[in-house]
Amino acid sequence: MQEAGESALTMEGSLRERYEAVQKRVADAARRSGRRPEQIKLVVVTKAATIEQIRELIALGHQDFGENRVQQLMQRTAQIDEHCARLRDLRGSAPDIRWHMIGSVQRNKVRKMVELVRLVHSVDSLRLAEEIHVQSARRPQPMDVLLEVNVSGEISKHGITAAAVRHVVQQMDTMVNLRTRGLMVMAPLNGGLDAARETFRRGAELFQDVRGALGSRGGAGHGSGDAFDLLSMGMSGDFELAIEAGANIVRVGTAVIGVPSTEPTTGAETS
Ligand SMILES: *Cc1c(COP(=O)(O)O)cnc(C)c1O
């Protein structure tokens, strides 16, 4: 147990309280949208978390974590692998932790990344998809990826335009080391909740469009509509809206982790 005062984070309550509150909000939003809570996957984004916080979330039973930079992903996975190896020594078993890449990826980092992650949310170009395909040849299974779509058309945003998505998904469907599992959508940066709601509505519509188009291809390749089943939308400020619009993966950081009071953390040191 840790006492208050050791934390570099400012936000009400303990990590556990925040985590459980977010889980409950996810579950409530799922029910409001006619689904069961377990149909929605919560990815806790750990880019501003300490290693202690990640371990505590693992102790609470959490298994899905997201990072947005390959460098930090490499550090985190090494530290958490070590932690899980210790748990295995102590108890004979350890949880299966799933890492998600959610940020833009430089092509020279792909080789390392594909060894470490279960799902890449942020494929934002055909060139990146090709590189992941090439580097995934040695993986035992194809790499699961989502295509990041710039639904709102913001200049500053990464992602494929809505108009190009069907074409790009068809191209990706020919890459045997990839499984294109769905779309990732982000709300406009400072657009407020109405803009977020509208972006998520359009994201969900696009997702259903592509899914329908793949389904009617008659099952050539592995990209049938059934395997196109993941829609990643929603962050701390808007995840309930995203679920109500149809998201089945949300990526939540600060609402669980808290807000760093200083610079983003790379270690646990506080001054
Ligand atoms: C940081 C980040 C999140 C989480 O953001 P919060 O507002 O902290 O919940 C989600 N998705 C992406 C792509 C991110 O970079």
The ligand as a Gaussian input file, in Angstrom:
#p B3LYP/6-31G(d) Opt

LIG

0 1
 C       -2.661000       9.669000     -25.419000
 C       -3.600000       8.993000     -26.351000
 C       -4.833000       8.508000     -25.891000
 C       -5.308000       8.680000     -24.467000
 O       -5.591000      10.021000     -24.222000
 P       -6.254000      10.492000     -22.850000
 O       -6.902000      11.778000     -23.189000
 O       -5.123000      10.618000     -21.900000
 O       -7.215000       9.449000     -22.454000
 C       -5.645000       7.840000     -26.809000
 N       -5.281000       7.673000     -28.080000
 C       -4.102000       8.139000     -28.560000
 C       -3.766000       7.909000     -29.994000
 C       -3.235000       8.808000     -27.713000
 O       -2.062000       9.267000     -28.189000

